[in-house]
Amino acid sequence: MEEVKATSAWVASRSSHVIVDTSGLQTAVDKIKCPIPKVEWDFEGIHYFDGGLLTVQYLFVLDALNFCFWPDKDLSYDRLASGLKTALQNDKHAFDADRLQTYTGPQLRELLKWPRPLPLEDERIRLLHEVGVELERSFEGKAAKLVDSCGNSAASLVGLITSHFPGFRDHAIYKGHQVFLYKRAQIFIADLWGAFRGQGYGSFNDIGSITIFADYIVPAVLRQMGVLRYSSALSSVIDANDEISSGSEEEVEIRSCSIYAVEKMKELIWTKFGKKVMSIELDLWLWSVGIQCPSLQHHRTLSIFY
């Protein structure tokens, strides 16, 4: 995770479209105080959980598909999570590795009970196939075997995921410098940790090393709180709901500065209140705030990474 933190800080120090506002950080931390409002994993009741192997398989499939909902106003993460949950409850073999390799777009829609093509549907199918093939080839078809291979290290698991599954390689090039973000790989670890309450498949001795998951919602909440400030040109694009290209300077700055800002929030919380807070806890809280605000203006990028 040090790659993610270091490269995000590098971007933040050179950013021209997004600024991490020092006074905004101070104000936000003063308002948050401590402890951070506790948000339970699955507070919405939308996830599958059986306490074992199927939960791990479900979460890996979920996080392979956990991206780009905004082009369809009726689609959301909640709809994906609950749709996959119902599919698995109806058919315990729905996410077997050999089945994942054969799904088509219409079959995925049927699985989710979704009435029309999904955003980036071809990419979603490609990533399902990739997960099925590599799980079968290297992990006996089971995501649980992948997790078993990490030695209870979140950082090692991110490394395993990104080395074996190219669709999780959330990288970008910014001003000639490679930047690492790893949103979906990290959120899989957070989901395991939350679902299993830090035990069993959710036990990681370095869970505090995980950063926030740079998506659409968290940057928008940070902007609303005054932690992030956007240039007038970028603000106009976002407020007009215009699209921002994947890999553009603007997009990389939004995501990287969000990661950097929350790392700084953690430091301030420690300095002011003597409390250690994990990025996972801050991310879940910020995200829960964002999804309760329908008018929140977020950036729009077609991407398989978030």
Salt bridges, closest charged atoms under 4 A:
GLU2 OE2 - LYS5 NZ 3.66
ASP21 OD2 - ARG229 NE 2.62
ASP30 OD1 - LYS272 NZ 3.01
GLU40 OE1 - ARG197 NH1 3.72
ASP42 OD1 - HIS47 ND1 2.73
ASP72 OD2 - ARG116 NE 2.87
ASP74 OD1 - LYS73 NZ 3.50
ASP74 OD2 - ARG116 NH2 2.98
ASP91 OD2 - ARG99 NH2 2.71
ASP96 OD2 - HIS93 ND1 2.84
GLU110 OE2 - LYS113 NZ 2.59
GLU121 OE1 - ARG109 NE 2.75
GLU123 OE1 - ARG126 NH2 3.00
GLU130 OE1 - ARG126 NH1 3.90
GLU134 OE1 - ARG137 NH2 2.51
GLU134 OE2 - HIS164 ND1 2.68
ASP170 OD2 - ARG255 NH2 2.74
ASP239 OD1 - ARG223 NH1 3.16
GLU249 OE1 - HIS17 NE2 3.66
GLU250 OE2 - HIS17 NE2 3.84
GLU263 OE1 - LYS266 NZ 3.39
GLU267 OE1 - LYS264 NZ 3.06
